[in-house]
Amino acid sequence: MMDIIVPVLLFSAIGLAVGIILSVASKLFEVKTDERIELICELLPGANCGGCGYAGCSACAAAIVEGNAPITACPGCSNVDKIAEIMGVKAELSEPKAAFVMCSGTTQNTLKKYDFDGTMSCSDISQLKDGDKLCRYACLGYGDCVKKCAFGALSVEDGIVNVDKEKCTGCGVCASVCPKKVIKIMPKNTKVYVKCSSEDKGIVVKDNCKVGCIGCRICEKNCEAGAVTVIDNLAVIDFEKCTGCGVCAEKCPKKIIKIS
C-alpha cells in the first residue's frame, strides 16, 4: 500500500511546488498593459481596416498611447474627443474625408479592348496591356477595392466603382489597392471635382472615352478664381482657391467636372 501512497504524495508535492513557482514567476514577469489602450480600442470602429497604417484597432490604440500616433490616427473614428480626454490632450478634430472615384468610364462610355480569361480582379487585369478598357486610366470595375472596404461603402455599378459617402470613413484602403489610382481621398465636403484621370491628349481621349477630359482649357479660362489649371492634358482643381461656384462644371463640354 505504501508503495502506491508514497509516489502519489511525492508527485502531488512536486505538482504543488511547480504550481507555486509558476504563480510567483507570472507575477514577477507580468507585462503590465496600459489600461488606456483597451479604453481607446473600445472607442475605435473595430473594423481593423488598416487605414491608420497599423495592423488593426488594438495596434492603433497602442500607438496612440505610446505617443507614436496622433489621437486622430483612425480616419473613421468619431470619438476623437473621448480619446483626447483619455490621453489628457486637447481634441483637434480633423476634417472628415471620403473616397472619390476620378473616373466616368462606365461600360457605356468606354469599351473593352479584349476579353480576359482568368481571375477577374483589377490587380490581375491591370497587368495585361494596362487593363481591358480602351482608356488605360479607367476604373476596371472588378471590385478589388469593394472587397477591401470594411465599411461596405463601395459598390460596382455599370463597370465602375461608386462610393456611399454616408458610409465612407475616408480610411484610404480602397485607394491603396486600386491599381489604376483612380480613387482619391479628399475632404467629404469637396464641392467640385474632376471625374476623370486620363492624361492622354484630347484626340486620344475622344477615341477611348465618350466623356473623358480632353484638356480643352475652357474650364481654366472661365474660372474667375484661377482655381482650375490643365496639367498633363487633365483639368486640376486647386481647392484652396476654389469657391465652389460651379462655372467650370457648367462650361465643361464633356461634363466631366462634377458638383458634389
C-alpha positions as CSV (number, residue, x, y, z in Angstrom):
1,M,0.0,0.0,0.0
2,M,2.8,2.3,0.9
3,D,4.4,1.7,-2.5
4,I,1.4,3.5,-4.0
5,I,0.8,6.2,-1.4
6,V,4.4,7.5,-1.3
7,P,4.7,8.1,-5.1
8,V,1.3,9.8,-5.2
9,L,2.3,12.1,-2.3
10,L,5.6,12.8,-4.0
11,F,4.1,13.7,-7.3
12,S,1.4,15.8,-5.6
13,A,4.1,17.7,-3.7
14,I,6.1,18.3,-6.9
15,G,3.0,19.5,-8.7
16,L,2.2,21.9,-5.9
17,A,5.7,23.2,-5.8
18,V,5.7,23.7,-9.6
19,G,2.4,25.5,-9.4
20,I,3.6,27.8,-6.7
21,I,6.8,28.6,-8.7
22,L,4.8,29.3,-11.9
23,S,2.4,31.5,-10.0
24,V,5.2,33.5,-8.4
25,A,7.0,33.8,-11.8
26,S,3.8,35.0,-13.5
27,K,3.6,37.8,-11.0
28,L,7.3,38.7,-11.2
29,F,7.5,38.7,-15.0
30,E,4.0,40.1,-15.7
31,V,3.9,42.5,-18.6
32,K,1.6,45.3,-17.5
33,T,-0.6,46.7,-20.2
34,D,-1.6,50.3,-20.1
35,E,-5.3,50.3,-19.4
36,R,-5.7,53.3,-21.7
37,I,-5.0,51.0,-24.7
38,E,-8.1,48.9,-24.0
39,L,-10.2,52.1,-23.3
40,I,-9.2,53.7,-26.6
41,C,-9.6,50.4,-28.6
42,E,-13.2,50.3,-27.5
43,L,-13.7,53.8,-28.9
44,L,-12.3,52.9,-32.4
45,P,-14.6,51.4,-35.1
46,G,-13.3,47.9,-34.6
47,A,-13.1,47.3,-38.4
48,N,-9.4,46.6,-38.3
49,C,-9.3,48.1,-41.8
50,G,-5.6,49.2,-41.6
51,G,-6.4,52.7,-42.8
52,C,-4.5,54.1,-39.9
53,G,-1.3,52.4,-41.1
54,Y,-1.4,49.8,-38.3
55,A,-2.3,46.1,-38.2
56,G,-5.6,46.7,-36.5
57,C,-7.5,48.8,-33.9
58,S,-5.6,47.4,-31.0
59,A,-2.3,48.3,-32.6
60,C,-3.6,51.7,-33.4
61,A,-4.7,52.2,-29.8
62,A,-1.3,51.1,-28.5
63,A,0.5,53.5,-30.9
64,I,-1.7,56.4,-29.7
65,V,-1.0,55.6,-26.0
66,E,2.8,55.2,-26.7
67,G,2.9,58.5,-28.5
68,N,3.7,57.0,-31.9
69,A,0.4,58.1,-33.5
70,P,-1.9,61.1,-33.1
71,I,-5.3,60.8,-31.4
72,T,-6.7,61.3,-34.9
73,A,-4.8,58.3,-36.3
74,C,-8.0,56.5,-37.2
75,P,-9.7,58.3,-40.1
76,G,-13.0,56.6,-39.4
77,C,-13.3,57.4,-35.7
78,S,-16.0,59.7,-34.4
79,N,-14.8,59.5,-30.8
80,V,-11.7,61.7,-31.1
81,D,-12.9,64.0,-28.3
82,K,-13.2,61.0,-25.9
83,I,-9.8,59.7,-26.9
84,A,-8.3,63.1,-26.3
85,E,-9.9,63.1,-22.8
86,I,-8.3,59.7,-22.0
87,M,-4.9,60.9,-23.2
88,G,-5.3,64.2,-21.4
89,V,-4.8,66.4,-24.5
90,K,-6.9,68.8,-26.5
91,A,-9.0,67.4,-29.2
92,E,-8.2,68.8,-32.6
93,L,-10.9,67.3,-34.9
94,S,-9.7,66.6,-38.4
95,E,-11.8,67.3,-41.4
96,P,-14.0,64.3,-42.4
97,K,-12.8,62.7,-45.6
98,A,-14.2,60.3,-48.2
99,A,-13.2,58.4,-51.3
100,F,-13.9,60.0,-54.7
101,V,-13.7,57.9,-57.9
102,M,-12.0,60.1,-60.5
103,C,-13.4,58.2,-63.5
104,S,-16.5,58.1,-65.6
105,G,-15.5,55.2,-67.7
106,T,-18.7,53.1,-67.4
107,T,-19.4,50.3,-69.8
108,Q,-21.4,52.8,-72.0
109,N,-18.6,55.4,-72.1
110,T,-15.5,53.3,-72.8
111,L,-15.5,49.9,-74.5
112,K,-13.3,46.9,-73.8
113,K,-10.3,46.1,-76.0
114,Y,-10.2,42.4,-75.1
115,D,-12.0,39.7,-73.1
116,F,-9.9,38.4,-70.1
117,D,-9.9,34.7,-69.4
118,G,-8.6,34.4,-65.9
119,T,-9.1,35.7,-62.3
120,M,-11.5,38.6,-62.5
121,S,-9.6,41.1,-60.4
122,C,-8.3,44.6,-61.1
123,S,-4.8,43.7,-60.0
124,D,-4.5,40.8,-62.4
125,I,-6.2,42.5,-65.4
126,S,-4.3,45.8,-65.0
127,Q,-1.0,43.9,-65.7
128,L,-2.2,43.0,-69.2
129,K,-1.9,45.9,-71.6
130,D,-2.9,48.4,-68.9
131,G,-6.3,46.8,-68.4
132,D,-9.1,45.7,-70.6
133,K,-10.8,49.1,-71.2
134,L,-9.9,51.3,-74.1
135,C,-8.9,54.1,-71.7
136,R,-5.8,53.0,-69.9
137,Y,-6.6,55.2,-67.0
138,A,-10.1,53.9,-66.4
139,C,-11.5,52.2,-63.3
140,L,-11.5,48.5,-64.2
141,G,-14.6,47.8,-62.1
142,Y,-13.8,44.3,-60.8
143,G,-14.1,45.4,-57.2
144,D,-10.7,44.8,-55.6
145,C,-11.5,47.9,-53.5
146,V,-15.0,46.7,-52.7
147,K,-13.6,43.5,-51.2
148,K,-11.2,45.5,-49.0
149,C,-13.7,48.1,-47.7
150,A,-14.6,47.2,-44.1
151,F,-17.5,49.6,-44.0
152,G,-19.5,48.5,-47.1
153,A,-19.2,51.9,-48.6
154,L,-18.2,50.8,-52.1
155,S,-20.1,49.0,-54.9
156,V,-19.6,48.4,-58.6
157,E,-22.2,49.7,-60.9
158,D,-22.1,49.8,-64.7
159,G,-18.4,48.9,-64.8
160,I,-17.1,51.5,-62.3
161,V,-16.9,51.9,-58.5
162,N,-19.3,54.1,-56.7
163,V,-18.9,55.4,-53.2
164,D,-21.6,55.8,-50.5
165,K,-20.4,59.0,-48.8
166,E,-22.5,58.3,-45.7
167,K,-20.7,55.0,-45.0
168,C,-17.3,56.0,-46.2
169,T,-14.8,56.9,-43.4
170,G,-12.0,58.0,-45.7
171,C,-9.7,55.4,-44.4
172,G,-7.9,55.2,-47.7
173,V,-7.7,51.4,-48.0
174,C,-9.6,51.4,-51.3
175,A,-7.2,54.0,-52.8
176,S,-4.2,51.9,-51.7
177,V,-5.4,48.7,-53.5
178,C,-6.6,50.4,-56.7
179,P,-4.0,49.6,-59.4
180,K,-5.2,52.4,-61.6
181,K,-5.1,55.0,-58.8
182,V,-8.4,56.5,-59.8
183,I,-9.6,56.6,-56.1
184,K,-8.6,59.8,-54.3
185,I,-9.2,60.6,-50.6
186,M,-10.4,64.2,-50.3
187,P,-12.5,66.2,-47.8
188,K,-16.0,64.9,-47.7
189,N,-17.4,68.3,-48.3
190,T,-15.5,68.8,-51.6
191,K,-17.8,70.8,-53.8
192,V,-16.3,70.4,-57.2
193,Y,-14.0,67.7,-58.6
194,V,-12.9,66.3,-62.0
195,K,-14.3,62.8,-62.5
196,C,-11.5,61.7,-64.9
197,S,-7.9,60.6,-64.5
198,S,-6.8,60.5,-68.2
199,E,-3.6,62.3,-69.1
200,D,-3.9,61.4,-72.8
201,K,-4.2,64.1,-75.4
202,G,-7.7,65.1,-76.3
203,I,-7.7,63.4,-79.7
204,V,-6.8,60.1,-78.0
205,V,-9.4,60.6,-75.2
206,K,-12.1,61.1,-77.8
207,D,-11.4,57.7,-79.3
208,N,-11.2,55.9,-75.9
209,C,-14.0,57.5,-73.8
210,K,-17.1,59.5,-74.6
211,V,-16.8,61.7,-71.5
212,G,-13.1,61.9,-70.8
213,C,-11.4,65.3,-70.1
214,I,-9.9,66.5,-73.4
215,G,-7.8,69.3,-71.9
216,C,-9.6,72.0,-73.9
217,R,-8.9,74.6,-71.1
218,I,-12.5,76.0,-71.3
219,C,-12.8,75.4,-67.5
220,E,-9.5,77.1,-66.9
221,K,-10.4,80.2,-69.0
222,N,-13.8,80.6,-67.3
223,C,-12.6,80.2,-63.7
224,E,-12.5,83.7,-62.2
225,A,-10.9,82.4,-59.0
226,G,-8.0,80.9,-61.0
227,A,-8.6,77.6,-59.3
228,V,-8.6,75.4,-62.4
229,T,-5.5,74.5,-64.4
230,V,-4.9,72.0,-67.1
231,I,-1.9,69.9,-66.3
232,D,-0.8,66.9,-68.4
233,N,-4.0,67.3,-70.5
234,L,-6.2,67.0,-67.4
235,A,-8.1,69.7,-65.6
236,V,-6.8,70.0,-62.0
237,I,-8.7,72.0,-59.3
238,D,-6.9,73.9,-56.6
239,F,-9.2,73.5,-53.6
240,E,-7.5,76.3,-51.7
241,K,-8.7,78.8,-54.4
242,C,-12.0,77.1,-55.5
243,T,-15.1,78.9,-54.4
244,G,-17.5,76.2,-55.5
245,C,-19.3,78.5,-57.9
246,G,-19.7,75.6,-60.4
247,V,-18.9,77.7,-63.6
248,C,-16.3,75.2,-64.6
249,A,-18.8,72.3,-64.4
250,E,-21.3,74.3,-66.4
251,K,-18.9,75.2,-69.2
252,C,-17.2,71.8,-69.5
253,P,-18.2,70.4,-72.9
254,K,-17.7,66.8,-71.7
255,K,-19.5,67.4,-68.4
256,I,-16.6,65.7,-66.6
257,I,-16.4,68.3,-63.8
258,K,-18.9,67.4,-61.1
259,I,-20.7,69.3,-58.4
260,S,-21.0,67.1,-55.3
